[in-house]
């Protein structure tokens, strides 16, 4: 993964999981993945969103639900060998 963009709202309740991850886990993620650039982009009144950009212009967009934070952390690598990026 070359770039990870975390988009979230500072006030909406459905963004709490994303805000928690940013506060509690983002620094650890950045240390474990020094080759990945991480952007944190606040946006007003919108649902949380994760945009992951890979080599060869591949793009993954995930609409983040606060419940996903825990299930994604416990997931293993998918079939393409991409590590779960909230680990």
BELKAHU-V507182 format. One record per residue. N is the residue number from 1. PSI is psi in whole degrees, -180 to 180 (NA if undefined). OMEGA is omega in whole degrees, -180 to 180 (* if undefined). D_CENTER is the distance of its C-alpha to the mean C-alpha in Angstrom with 1 decimal. Layout:
n | psi | omega | d_center
N | PSI | OMEGA | D_CENTER
N | PSI | OMEGA | D_CENTER
//
This chain:
n | psi | omega | d_center
1 | 131 | -180 | 11.5
2 | -37 | -175 | 12.8
3 | 142 | 177 | 10.2
4 | 126 | 179 | 6.6
5 | 124 | 178 | 6.8
6 | 114 | -179 | 5.4
7 | 132 | -175 | 8.5
8 | 163 | 175 | 10.3
9 | 138 | -178 | 13.9
10 | -18 | -173 | 15.6
11 | -24 | -177 | 18.2
12 | 141 | -177 | 17.3
13 | -28 | -180 | 17.3
14 | -3 | 177 | 14.8
15 | 2 | -176 | 12.1
16 | -42 | 180 | 13.2
17 | -41 | 179 | 10.5
18 | -45 | 179 | 7.8
19 | -40 | 178 | 10.6
20 | -44 | 179 | 11.4
21 | -42 | -180 | 8.3
22 | -42 | -179 | 8.7
23 | -37 | -171 | 12.4
24 | -29 | -170 | 12.6
25 | -10 | -173 | 10.1
26 | -40 | -180 | 8.7
27 | -43 | 178 | 12.2
28 | -42 | 178 | 12.6
29 | -45 | -179 | 9.6
30 | -37 | 178 | 11.2
31 | -38 | -179 | 14.5
32 | -20 | -176 | 13.9
33 | 68 | -175 | 12.6
34 | -19 | 180 | 15.0
35 | 0 | -179 | 15.1
36 | 127 | 176 | 11.6
37 | 131 | -179 | 11.6
38 | 127 | 176 | 8.9
39 | 138 | 174 | 9.6
40 | 119 | -172 | 9.3
41 | 100 | 176 | 11.3
42 | 140 | 175 | 13.1
43 | 140 | -172 | 14.9
44 | 137 | 169 | 17.7
45 | 41 | 178 | 18.3
46 | 158 | 177 | 15.5
47 | 152 | 179 | 13.1
48 | 148 | -175 | 9.4
49 | 139 | 175 | 7.6
50 | 128 | 176 | 4.7
51 | 119 | 179 | 7.1
52 | 126 | 179 | 7.5
53 | 128 | -177 | 11.1
54 | 174 | 174 | 13.4
55 | 159 | 178 | 17.1
56 | 28 | 174 | 19.7
57 | 25 | 176 | 17.8
58 | 140 | -175 | 15.8
59 | 135 | 174 | 12.9
60 | 132 | 178 | 10.5
61 | 128 | -179 | 9.5
62 | 125 | 172 | 8.1
63 | 116 | -169 | 9.5
64 | 127 | 174 | 7.8
65 | 142 | -176 | 10.8
66 | -27 | 179 | 11.4
67 | -26 | -178 | 13.1
68 | -29 | -175 | 10.3
69 | -44 | -176 | 8.9
70 | -38 | -180 | 12.1
71 | -36 | 179 | 12.8
72 | -39 | 179 | 9.7
73 | -32 | -177 | 10.6
74 | -4 | -180 | 14.1
75 | 158 | 176 | 13.7
76 | -174 | 179 | 15.3
77 | 147 | 177 | 15.0
78 | -178 | -175 | 15.7
79 | -23 | -179 | 18.9
80 | 1 | 178 | 17.9
81 | 11 | 178 | 17.1
82 | 126 | -180 | 13.4
83 | 148 | 175 | 12.0
84 | 127 | -169 | 9.3
85 | 4 | 174 | 6.4
86 | 11 | 179 | 6.0
87 | NA | * | 9.7
//
